[in-house]
Amino acid sequence: MSTRAAVAGARLVVVKVGSSSLTTAEGGLDPARLDALVDAVAARRAAGSQVVLVSSGAIAAGLAPLGLARRPRDLATQQAAASVGQIALGHAYVASFGRYSLRVGQVLLTADDIVRRSHYRNAQRTLTRLLALGAVPVVNENDTVATEEIRFGDNDRLAALVAHLIGADALVLLSDVDALYDGDPRLGAARRIAEVAGESDVEGVRAGTVGASGLGTGGMASKLAAARLAAAAGVPVLLAAASDAPNALGQADVGTAFAATGRRLTSRRFWLAYAADATGTLTLDDGAVAAVVDRRRSLLAPGITTVKGDFQAGDVVELATLTGKVIARGITNFDATELPALIGHPTQPHPPDRRREVIHADDLVPLTHTT
């Protein structure tokens, strides 16, 4: 089955829409754009698919009601705008989906909800139950309680994480750009890339960092990273313009299609590989890299050359080659302070409690792609 056919026939689809596709340049929601998106989602629902909508737009929707001329720079005002805008955004979706007698369930997530394993599972259960009850989950980052700088591009990554979290069959990323290009089409000649079968197809692509409208900060760079993440985890992706939503959610004959390049992981292994925060890095010699990646063995202390970070037993760490390339992630059995005395030495002379694996094979995930 081709990638586009897989997207068109997917039974469970995650659809992400960017802020600039739902709001005006001055701030505030554009009812016509939002209704057009809902029309496309409702049509896909009527065709027999379940849909989870990951929607940006809360901060932008709060600008006009608060009398703000542009997106604020300070965190407190961003959070205030998100607080006002999230209500407006949720109300607009309820009213628009109500035209099709479809119920909406709002799910606000923070990075902590994805990073922490127990929160991750709770989010998974909530979304699954909403779908079972026939509702359309509308997911957004909970900007009102974010403790770090808010970045619109985070919702692209969030959509990729949600796609795997709920076992989606496809991810559709909608924005103000109609496809992936090897450069910025606004600055001159740029080649449109219709199909991405692997990493070689995106080599040399220059992705910007700011959306064309100025309302978002993710731009094509975050969309490309999200598409690659999802594809590496076994989820086919379609990147298209929000104005092409009917086709993107219909025959999938628009935009850029990213073929699934990796195999599906269990929820736990996907969380470990892509969602959890890494608190340190272990650099491995060539023999340990081969054992971990090729033979899927546990990591032992003699194969470690250097230890970086401040982590404790039970934390997630990255495993890197001597050249610095991250090739795996795992849950360490040792604190950072314990390892320097053990690395590069045979395990036998140490007491029994120090002879265990640094990372057990069951807690270690080789990475086919890093973003």
Contacts in CASP RR format, 6 or more apart in sequence:
PFRMAT RR
TARGET T0000
AUTHOR 0000-0000-0000
METHOD contacts of the structure
MODEL  1
MSTRAAVAGARLVVVKVGSSSLTTAEGGLDPARLDALVDAVAARRAAGSQ
VVLVSSGAIAAGLAPLGLARRPRDLATQQAAASVGQIALGHAYVASFGRY
SLRVGQVLLTADDIVRRSHYRNAQRTLTRLLALGAVPVVNENDTVATEEI
RFGDNDRLAALVAHLIGADALVLLSDVDALYDGDPRLGAARRIAEVAGES
DVEGVRAGTVGASGLGTGGMASKLAAARLAAAAGVPVLLAAASDAPNALG
QADVGTAFAATGRRLTSRRFWLAYAADATGTLTLDDGAVAAVVDRRRSLL
APGITTVKGDFQAGDVVELATLTGKVIARGITNFDATELPALIGHPTQPH
PPDRRREVIHADDLVPLTHTT
2 257 0 8 1.000
3 195 0 8 1.000
3 236 0 8 1.000
3 238 0 8 1.000
3 257 0 8 1.000
3 258 0 8 1.000
3 259 0 8 1.000
3 260 0 8 1.000
4 238 0 8 1.000
4 251 0 8 1.000
4 252 0 8 1.000
4 253 0 8 1.000
4 257 0 8 1.000
5 252 0 8 1.000
6 169 0 8 1.000
6 170 0 8 1.000
6 236 0 8 1.000
6 260 0 8 1.000
7 13 0 8 1.000
7 170 0 8 1.000
7 172 0 8 1.000
7 236 0 8 1.000
7 237 0 8 1.000
7 238 0 8 1.000
7 252 0 8 1.000
7 257 0 8 1.000
8 250 0 8 1.000
8 251 0 8 1.000
8 252 0 8 1.000
9 49 0 8 1.000
9 169 0 8 1.000
9 170 0 8 1.000
10 49 0 8 1.000
10 168 0 8 1.000
10 169 0 8 1.000
10 170 0 8 1.000
10 236 0 8 1.000
11 48 0 8 1.000
11 49 0 8 1.000
11 50 0 8 1.000
11 169 0 8 1.000
12 49 0 8 1.000
12 50 0 8 1.000
12 51 0 8 1.000
12 52 0 8 1.000
12 131 0 8 1.000
12 166 0 8 1.000
12 167 0 8 1.000
12 168 0 8 1.000
12 169 0 8 1.000
12 170 0 8 1.000
13 44 0 8 1.000
13 49 0 8 1.000
13 50 0 8 1.000
13 51 0 8 1.000
13 52 0 8 1.000
13 168 0 8 1.000
13 169 0 8 1.000
13 170 0 8 1.000
13 171 0 8 1.000
13 172 0 8 1.000
13 249 0 8 1.000
14 51 0 8 1.000
14 52 0 8 1.000
14 53 0 8 1.000
14 54 0 8 1.000
14 159 0 8 1.000
14 162 0 8 1.000
14 163 0 8 1.000
14 166 0 8 1.000
14 168 0 8 1.000
14 170 0 8 1.000
14 171 0 8 1.000
14 172 0 8 1.000
15 41 0 8 1.000
15 51 0 8 1.000
15 52 0 8 1.000
15 53 0 8 1.000
15 54 0 8 1.000
15 172 0 8 1.000
15 174 0 8 1.000
15 249 0 8 1.000
16 53 0 8 1.000
16 54 0 8 1.000
16 55 0 8 1.000
16 56 0 8 1.000
16 155 0 8 1.000
16 156 0 8 1.000
16 158 0 8 1.000
16 159 0 8 1.000
16 171 0 8 1.000
16 172 0 8 1.000
16 173 0 8 1.000
16 174 0 8 1.000
16 226 0 8 1.000
17 37 0 8 1.000
17 53 0 8 1.000
17 54 0 8 1.000
17 55 0 8 1.000
17 56 0 8 1.000
17 174 0 8 1.000
17 175 0 8 1.000
17 242 0 8 1.000
18 55 0 8 1.000
18 56 0 8 1.000
18 57 0 8 1.000
18 152 0 8 1.000
18 155 0 8 1.000
18 174 0 8 1.000
18 175 0 8 1.000
18 176 0 8 1.000
18 216 0 8 1.000
18 242 0 8 1.000
19 56 0 8 1.000
19 57 0 8 1.000
19 59 0 8 1.000
19 60 0 8 1.000
19 152 0 8 1.000
19 213 0 8 1.000
19 215 0 8 1.000
19 216 0 8 1.000
20 60 0 8 1.000
20 175 0 8 1.000
20 176 0 8 1.000
20 211 0 8 1.000
20 212 0 8 1.000
20 213 0 8 1.000
20 214 0 8 1.000
20 215 0 8 1.000
20 216 0 8 1.000
21 33 0 8 1.000
21 37 0 8 1.000
21 174 0 8 1.000
21 175 0 8 1.000
21 176 0 8 1.000
21 241 0 8 1.000
21 242 0 8 1.000
21 243 0 8 1.000
22 29 0 8 1.000
22 30 0 8 1.000
22 33 0 8 1.000
22 34 0 8 1.000
22 37 0 8 1.000
22 55 0 8 1.000
22 56 0 8 1.000
22 57 0 8 1.000
22 60 0 8 1.000
22 61 0 8 1.000
22 89 0 8 1.000
22 242 0 8 1.000
23 29 0 8 1.000
23 30 0 8 1.000
23 33 0 8 1.000
23 57 0 8 1.000
23 60 0 8 1.000
23 61 0 8 1.000
23 215 0 8 1.000
24 30 0 8 1.000
25 213 0 8 1.000
25 215 0 8 1.000
26 63 0 8 1.000
26 64 0 8 1.000
26 69 0 8 1.000
27 60 0 8 1.000
27 61 0 8 1.000
27 62 0 8 1.000
27 63 0 8 1.000
27 64 0 8 1.000
27 215 0 8 1.000
28 60 0 8 1.000
28 61 0 8 1.000
28 62 0 8 1.000
28 63 0 8 1.000
28 64 0 8 1.000
28 65 0 8 1.000
28 88 0 8 1.000
29 57 0 8 1.000
29 61 0 8 1.000
29 88 0 8 1.000
29 89 0 8 1.000
29 92 0 8 1.000
31 92 0 8 1.000
33 242 0 8 1.000
34 92 0 8 1.000
34 93 0 8 1.000
34 96 0 8 1.000
35 96 0 8 1.000
35 99 0 8 1.000
36 242 0 8 1.000
36 243 0 8 1.000
36 245 0 8 1.000
37 174 0 8 1.000
37 242 0 8 1.000
37 245 0 8 1.000
38 93 0 8 1.000
38 96 0 8 1.000
38 97 0 8 1.000
38 99 0 8 1.000
38 100 0 8 1.000
39 246 0 8 1.000
40 245 0 8 1.000
40 246 0 8 1.000
40 248 0 8 1.000
40 249 0 8 1.000
40 250 0 8 1.000
41 51 0 8 1.000
41 53 0 8 1.000
41 97 0 8 1.000
41 136 0 8 1.000
41 245 0 8 1.000
41 249 0 8 1.000
42 97 0 8 1.000
42 99 0 8 1.000
42 100 0 8 1.000
42 102 0 8 1.000
43 246 0 8 1.000
43 249 0 8 1.000
43 250 0 8 1.000
44 51 0 8 1.000
44 249 0 8 1.000
44 250 0 8 1.000
45 51 0 8 1.000
45 100 0 8 1.000
45 102 0 8 1.000
45 136 0 8 1.000
46 100 0 8 1.000
47 250 0 8 1.000
50 131 0 8 1.000
50 134 0 8 1.000
51 136 0 8 1.000
52 127 0 8 1.000
52 131 0 8 1.000
52 136 0 8 1.000
52 137 0 8 1.000
52 139 0 8 1.000
52 162 0 8 1.000
52 166 0 8 1.000
52 168 0 8 1.000
53 93 0 8 1.000
53 136 0 8 1.000
53 137 0 8 1.000
53 138 0 8 1.000
53 139 0 8 1.000
54 138 0 8 1.000
54 139 0 8 1.000
54 140 0 8 1.000
54 155 0 8 1.000
54 158 0 8 1.000
54 159 0 8 1.000
54 162 0 8 1.000
55 89 0 8 1.000
55 93 0 8 1.000
55 138 0 8 1.000
55 139 0 8 1.000
55 140 0 8 1.000
55 155 0 8 1.000
56 140 0 8 1.000
56 152 0 8 1.000
56 153 0 8 1.000
56 155 0 8 1.000
56 216 0 8 1.000
57 85 0 8 1.000
57 89 0 8 1.000
57 140 0 8 1.000
57 152 0 8 1.000
57 215 0 8 1.000
58 81 0 8 1.000
58 82 0 8 1.000
58 85 0 8 1.000
58 86 0 8 1.000
58 89 0 8 1.000
58 140 0 8 1.000
58 143 0 8 1.000
59 71 0 8 1.000
59 78 0 8 1.000
59 81 0 8 1.000
59 82 0 8 1.000
59 85 0 8 1.000
59 143 0 8 1.000
59 150 0 8 1.000
59 152 0 8 1.000
60 71 0 8 1.000
60 81 0 8 1.000
60 215 0 8 1.000
60 216 0 8 1.000
61 84 0 8 1.000
61 85 0 8 1.000
61 86 0 8 1.000
61 88 0 8 1.000
61 89 0 8 1.000
61 92 0 8 1.000
62 68 0 8 1.000
62 81 0 8 1.000
62 82 0 8 1.000
62 84 0 8 1.000
62 85 0 8 1.000
62 88 0 8 1.000
63 69 0 8 1.000
63 70 0 8 1.000
63 71 0 8 1.000
63 81 0 8 1.000
65 84 0 8 1.000
65 85 0 8 1.000
65 88 0 8 1.000
66 80 0 8 1.000
66 81 0 8 1.000
66 84 0 8 1.000
68 77 0 8 1.000
68 81 0 8 1.000
71 78 0 8 1.000
71 81 0 8 1.000
71 214 0 8 1.000
71 215 0 8 1.000
71 216 0 8 1.000
72 78 0 8 1.000
72 81 0 8 1.000
75 146 0 8 1.000
75 149 0 8 1.000
75 150 0 8 1.000
78 143 0 8 1.000
78 150 0 8 1.000
79 143 0 8 1.000
79 144 0 8 1.000
79 145 0 8 1.000
79 146 0 8 1.000
79 150 0 8 1.000
82 143 0 8 1.000
82 144 0 8 1.000
82 150 0 8 1.000
83 144 0 8 1.000
86 108 0 8 1.000
86 140 0 8 1.000
86 143 0 8 1.000
86 144 0 8 1.000
89 140 0 8 1.000
90 104 0 8 1.000
90 106 0 8 1.000
90 138 0 8 1.000
93 104 0 8 1.000
93 106 0 8 1.000
93 138 0 8 1.000
94 104 0 8 1.000
97 103 0 8 1.000
97 104 0 8 1.000
97 136 0 8 1.000
98 104 0 8 1.000
102 134 0 8 1.000
102 135 0 8 1.000
102 136 0 8 1.000
103 133 0 8 1.000
103 134 0 8 1.000
103 135 0 8 1.000
103 136 0 8 1.000
104 135 0 8 1.000
104 136 0 8 1.000
104 137 0 8 1.000
104 138 0 8 1.000
105 130 0 8 1.000
105 135 0 8 1.000
105 136 0 8 1.000
105 137 0 8 1.000
105 138 0 8 1.000
106 137 0 8 1.000
106 138 0 8 1.000
106 140 0 8 1.000
107 123 0 8 1.000
107 126 0 8 1.000
107 127 0 8 1.000
107 130 0 8 1.000
107 137 0 8 1.000
107 138 0 8 1.000
107 139 0 8 1.000
107 140 0 8 1.000
108 139 0 8 1.000
108 140 0 8 1.000
108 141 0 8 1.000
108 142 0 8 1.000
108 144 0 8 1.000
109 123 0 8 1.000
109 139 0 8 1.000
109 140 0 8 1.000
109 141 0 8 1.000
109 142 0 8 1.000
109 158 0 8 1.000
110 141 0 8 1.000
110 142 0 8 1.000
110 145 0 8 1.000
110 146 0 8 1.000
111 141 0 8 1.000
111 146 0 8 1.000
111 148 0 8 1.000
111 154 0 8 1.000
112 119 0 8 1.000
113 119 0 8 1.000
113 120 0 8 1.000
113 122 0 8 1.000
113 123 0 8 1.000
114 120 0 8 1.000
114 123 0 8 1.000
114 158 0 8 1.000
114 161 0 8 1.000
114 165 0 8 1.000
114 271 0 8 1.000
114 275 0 8 1.000
115 275 0 8 1.000
115 276 0 8 1.000
115 277 0 8 1.000
117 268 0 8 1.000
117 271 0 8 1.000
117 276 0 8 1.000
120 165 0 8 1.000
120 267 0 8 1.000
120 271 0 8 1.000
120 275 0 8 1.000
121 267 0 8 1.000
123 165 0 8 1.000
124 165 0 8 1.000
124 166 0 8 1.000
124 267 0 8 1.000
127 137 0 8 1.000
127 139 0 8 1.000
127 162 0 8 1.000
127 165 0 8 1.000
127 166 0 8 1.000
128 166 0 8 1.000
130 137 0 8 1.000
131 137 0 8 1.000
131 166 0 8 1.000
139 158 0 8 1.000
139 159 0 8 1.000
139 162 0 8 1.000
140 155 0 8 1.000
141 150 0 8 1.000
141 154 0 8 1.000
141 155 0 8 1.000
141 158 0 8 1.000
143 150 0 8 1.000
151 217 0 8 1.000
151 218 0 8 1.000
152 215 0 8 1.000
152 216 0 8 1.000
152 217 0 8 1.000
152 218 0 8 1.000
152 219 0 8 1.000
153 216 0 8 1.000
153 217 0 8 1.000
153 218 0 8 1.000
153 219 0 8 1.000
153 222 0 8 1.000
154 222 0 8 1.000
156 173 0 8 1.000
156 218 0 8 1.000
156 222 0 8 1.000
156 223 0 8 1.000
156 225 0 8 1.000
156 226 0 8 1.000
157 222 0 8 1.000
157 225 0 8 1.000
157 226 0 8 1.000
157 229 0 8 1.000
159 171 0 8 1.000
159 173 0 8 1.000
159 226 0 8 1.000
160 171 0 8 1.000
160 226 0 8 1.000
160 227 0 8 1.000
160 229 0 8 1.000
160 230 0 8 1.000
160 233 0 8 1.000
160 235 0 8 1.000
160 274 0 8 1.000
161 229 0 8 1.000
161 274 0 8 1.000
161 275 0 8 1.000
162 168 0 8 1.000
163 170 0 8 1.000
163 171 0 8 1.000
163 230 0 8 1.000
163 235 0 8 1.000
164 230 0 8 1.000
164 233 0 8 1.000
164 235 0 8 1.000
164 265 0 8 1.000
164 267 0 8 1.000
164 270 0 8 1.000
164 274 0 8 1.000
165 267 0 8 1.000
165 270 0 8 1.000
167 235 0 8 1.000
168 235 0 8 1.000
169 235 0 8 1.000
169 236 0 8 1.000
170 235 0 8 1.000
170 236 0 8 1.000
170 237 0 8 1.000
170 238 0 8 1.000
171 226 0 8 1.000
171 227 0 8 1.000
171 230 0 8 1.000
171 235 0 8 1.000
171 236 0 8 1.000
171 237 0 8 1.000
171 238 0 8 1.000
172 237 0 8 1.000
172 238 0 8 1.000
172 240 0 8 1.000
172 248 0 8 1.000
172 249 0 8 1.000
173 223 0 8 1.000
173 226 0 8 1.000
173 227 0 8 1.000
173 237 0 8 1.000
173 238 0 8 1.000
173 239 0 8 1.000
173 240 0 8 1.000
174 240 0 8 1.000
174 241 0 8 1.000
174 242 0 8 1.000
174 244 0 8 1.000
174 245 0 8 1.000
174 248 0 8 1.000
175 219 0 8 1.000
175 220 0 8 1.000
175 223 0 8 1.000
175 239 0 8 1.000
175 241 0 8 1.000
175 242 0 8 1.000
176 211 0 8 1.000
176 212 0 8 1.000
176 213 0 8 1.000
176 241 0 8 1.000
176 242 0 8 1.000
177 185 0 8 1.000
177 212 0 8 1.000
177 220 0 8 1.000
177 239 0 8 1.000
177 241 0 8 1.000
178 240 0 8 1.000
178 241 0 8 1.000
178 243 0 8 1.000
178 244 0 8 1.000
178 254 0 8 1.000
178 255 0 8 1.000
179 192 0 8 1.000
179 193 0 8 1.000
179 194 0 8 1.000
179 239 0 8 1.000
179 240 0 8 1.000
179 241 0 8 1.000
179 254 0 8 1.000
179 255 0 8 1.000
179 256 0 8 1.000
180 192 0 8 1.000
180 193 0 8 1.000
180 196 0 8 1.000
180 202 0 8 1.000
180 205 0 8 1.000
180 220 0 8 1.000
180 223 0 8 1.000
180 224 0 8 1.000
180 227 0 8 1.000
180 239 0 8 1.000
180 255 0 8 1.000
180 256 0 8 1.000
181 190 0 8 1.000
181 191 0 8 1.000
181 192 0 8 1.000
181 193 0 8 1.000
181 205 0 8 1.000
181 220 0 8 1.000
182 190 0 8 1.000
182 191 0 8 1.000
182 193 0 8 1.000
182 204 0 8 1.000
182 205 0 8 1.000
182 206 0 8 1.000
183 190 0 8 1.000
183 191 0 8 1.000
183 205 0 8 1.000
183 206 0 8 1.000
183 207 0 8 1.000
184 190 0 8 1.000
184 206 0 8 1.000
184 208 0 8 1.000
185 192 0 8 1.000
186 212 0 8 1.000
192 256 0 8 1.000
193 201 0 8 1.000
193 202 0 8 1.000
193 205 0 8 1.000
193 256 0 8 1.000
194 255 0 8 1.000
194 256 0 8 1.000
194 257 0 8 1.000
195 201 0 8 1.000
195 256 0 8 1.000
195 257 0 8 1.000
195 259 0 8 1.000
196 202 0 8 1.000
196 227 0 8 1.000
196 231 0 8 1.000
196 256 0 8 1.000
196 257 0 8 1.000
196 258 0 8 1.000
196 259 0 8 1.000
197 259 0 8 1.000
197 261 0 8 1.000
198 231 0 8 1.000
198 259 0 8 1.000
198 261 0 8 1.000
199 228 0 8 1.000
199 261 0 8 1.000
199 369 0 8 1.000
202 224 0 8 1.000
202 228 0 8 1.000
205 224 0 8 1.000
207 219 0 8 1.000
207 220 0 8 1.000
207 221 0 8 1.000
207 223 0 8 1.000
207 224 0 8 1.000
208 219 0 8 1.000
208 220 0 8 1.000
208 221 0 8 1.000
209 217 0 8 1.000
209 218 0 8 1.000
209 219 0 8 1.000
209 221 0 8 1.000
210 216 0 8 1.000
210 217 0 8 1.000
210 218 0 8 1.000
210 219 0 8 1.000
211 217 0 8 1.000
211 218 0 8 1.000
211 219 0 8 1.000
211 220 0 8 1.000
223 239 0 8 1.000
225 371 0 8 1.000
226 237 0 8 1.000
227 237 0 8 1.000
227 239 0 8 1.000
227 256 0 8 1.000
227 258 0 8 1.000
228 258 0 8 1.000
228 369 0 8 1.000
228 371 0 8 1.000
229 274 0 8 1.000
229 369 0 8 1.000
229 371 0 8 1.000
230 237 0 8 1.000
230 258 0 8 1.000
231 237 0 8 1.000
231 258 0 8 1.000
231 259 0 8 1.000
231 260 0 8 1.000
231 261 0 8 1.000
231 262 0 8 1.000
231 369 0 8 1.000
232 261 0 8 1.000
232 262 0 8 1.000
232 367 0 8 1.000
232 368 0 8 1.000
232 369 0 8 1.000
233 262 0 8 1.000
233 264 0 8 1.000
233 265 0 8 1.000
233 270 0 8 1.000
233 273 0 8 1.000
233 274 0 8 1.000
234 260 0 8 1.000
234 261 0 8 1.000
234 262 0 8 1.000
234 263 0 8 1.000
234 264 0 8 1.000
235 260 0 8 1.000
236 257 0 8 1.000
236 258 0 8 1.000
236 259 0 8 1.000
236 260 0 8 1.000
237 257 0 8 1.000
237 258 0 8 1.000
238 248 0 8 1.000
238 252 0 8 1.000
238 254 0 8 1.000
238 255 0 8 1.000
238 256 0 8 1.000
238 257 0 8 1.000
238 258 0 8 1.000
239 255 0 8 1.000
239 256 0 8 1.000
239 257 0 8 1.000
239 258 0 8 1.000
240 247 0 8 1.000
240 248 0 8 1.000
240 254 0 8 1.000
240 255 0 8 1.000
240 256 0 8 1.000
241 248 0 8 1.000
241 254 0 8 1.000
241 255 0 8 1.000
244 254 0 8 1.000
244 255 0 8 1.000
247 253 0 8 1.000
247 254 0 8 1.000
248 254 0 8 1.000
248 255 0 8 1.000
261 368 0 8 1.000
261 369 0 8 1.000
262 368 0 8 1.000
265 273 0 8 1.000
265 365 0 8 1.000
269 365 0 8 1.000
272 316 0 8 1.000
272 329 0 8 1.000
272 330 0 8 1.000
272 331 0 8 1.000
272 363 0 8 1.000
272 365 0 8 1.000
273 329 0 8 1.000
273 365 0 8 1.000
273 367 0 8 1.000
276 316 0 8 1.000
276 329 0 8 1.000
277 316 0 8 1.000
278 316 0 8 1.000
278 317 0 8 1.000
278 318 0 8 1.000
278 329 0 8 1.000
279 309 0 8 1.000
279 310 0 8 1.000
279 311 0 8 1.000
279 315 0 8 1.000
279 316 0 8 1.000
279 317 0 8 1.000
280 308 0 8 1.000
280 309 0 8 1.000
280 310 0 8 1.000
280 311 0 8 1.000
280 315 0 8 1.000
280 317 0 8 1.000
280 318 0 8 1.000
280 336 0 8 1.000
281 307 0 8 1.000
281 308 0 8 1.000
281 309 0 8 1.000
281 317 0 8 1.000
281 318 0 8 1.000
281 319 0 8 1.000
281 320 0 8 1.000
281 326 0 8 1.000
282 299 0 8 1.000
282 304 0 8 1.000
282 306 0 8 1.000
282 307 0 8 1.000
282 308 0 8 1.000
282 317 0 8 1.000
282 318 0 8 1.000
282 319 0 8 1.000
282 320 0 8 1.000
282 332 0 8 1.000
282 339 0 8 1.000
282 358 0 8 1.000
283 304 0 8 1.000
283 305 0 8 1.000
283 306 0 8 1.000
283 307 0 8 1.000
283 308 0 8 1.000
283 320 0 8 1.000
283 321 0 8 1.000
283 322 0 8 1.000
283 324 0 8 1.000
284 292 0 8 1.000
284 299 0 8 1.000
284 303 0 8 1.000
284 304 0 8 1.000
284 305 0 8 1.000
284 319 0 8 1.000
284 320 0 8 1.000
284 321 0 8 1.000
284 322 0 8 1.000
284 327 0 8 1.000
285 303 0 8 1.000
285 304 0 8 1.000
285 305 0 8 1.000
285 322 0 8 1.000
286 321 0 8 1.000
286 322 0 8 1.000
287 303 0 8 1.000
288 299 0 8 1.000
288 300 0 8 1.000
288 302 0 8 1.000
288 303 0 8 1.000
288 304 0 8 1.000
289 319 0 8 1.000
289 321 0 8 1.000
289 327 0 8 1.000
291 297 0 8 1.000
291 299 0 8 1.000
292 299 0 8 1.000
292 319 0 8 1.000
292 327 0 8 1.000
292 328 0 8 1.000
292 364 0 8 1.000
292 366 0 8 1.000
293 327 0 8 1.000
293 328 0 8 1.000
293 366 0 8 1.000
296 361 0 8 1.000
296 364 0 8 1.000
296 366 0 8 1.000
297 361 0 8 1.000
298 357 0 8 1.000
298 358 0 8 1.000
298 359 0 8 1.000
298 360 0 8 1.000
298 361 0 8 1.000
298 364 0 8 1.000
299 319 0 8 1.000
299 357 0 8 1.000
299 358 0 8 1.000
299 359 0 8 1.000
299 364 0 8 1.000
300 347 0 8 1.000
300 357 0 8 1.000
300 358 0 8 1.000
301 339 0 8 1.000
301 342 0 8 1.000
301 343 0 8 1.000
301 344 0 8 1.000
301 345 0 8 1.000
301 347 0 8 1.000
301 358 0 8 1.000
302 343 0 8 1.000
302 344 0 8 1.000
302 345 0 8 1.000
302 346 0 8 1.000
302 347 0 8 1.000
303 343 0 8 1.000
303 344 0 8 1.000
304 339 0 8 1.000
304 342 0 8 1.000
304 343 0 8 1.000
304 344 0 8 1.000
304 358 0 8 1.000
305 322 0 8 1.000
305 343 0 8 1.000
305 344 0 8 1.000
306 343 0 8 1.000
307 336 0 8 1.000
307 339 0 8 1.000
307 340 0 8 1.000
307 343 0 8 1.000
309 336 0 8 1.000
310 336 0 8 1.000
311 317 0 8 1.000
311 332 0 8 1.000
311 335 0 8 1.000
311 336 0 8 1.000
312 335 0 8 1.000
312 336 0 8 1.000
313 332 0 8 1.000
313 333 0 8 1.000
313 334 0 8 1.000
313 335 0 8 1.000
314 331 0 8 1.000
314 332 0 8 1.000
314 333 0 8 1.000
315 331 0 8 1.000
315 332 0 8 1.000
316 329 0 8 1.000
316 330 0 8 1.000
316 331 0 8 1.000
316 332 0 8 1.000
317 329 0 8 1.000
317 330 0 8 1.000
317 331 0 8 1.000
317 332 0 8 1.000
317 359 0 8 1.000
318 326 0 8 1.000
318 328 0 8 1.000
318 329 0 8 1.000
318 330 0 8 1.000
319 326 0 8 1.000
319 327 0 8 1.000
319 328 0 8 1.000
319 329 0 8 1.000
319 330 0 8 1.000
319 359 0 8 1.000
319 364 0 8 1.000
320 326 0 8 1.000
320 327 0 8 1.000
321 327 0 8 1.000
325 370 0 8 1.000
326 367 0 8 1.000
326 370 0 8 1.000
327 366 0 8 1.000
327 367 0 8 1.000
328 364 0 8 1.000
328 365 0 8 1.000
328 366 0 8 1.000
328 367 0 8 1.000
329 364 0 8 1.000
329 365 0 8 1.000
329 367 0 8 1.000
330 359 0 8 1.000
330 363 0 8 1.000
330 364 0 8 1.000
330 365 0 8 1.000
331 359 0 8 1.000
331 360 0 8 1.000
331 363 0 8 1.000
331 364 0 8 1.000
332 358 0 8 1.000
332 359 0 8 1.000
333 356 0 8 1.000
333 357 0 8 1.000
333 358 0 8 1.000
333 359 0 8 1.000
333 360 0 8 1.000
334 342 0 8 1.000
334 358 0 8 1.000
338 354 0 8 1.000
339 358 0 8 1.000
342 350 0 8 1.000
342 354 0 8 1.000
342 358 0 8 1.000
347 354 0 8 1.000
347 355 0 8 1.000
348 355 0 8 1.000
END
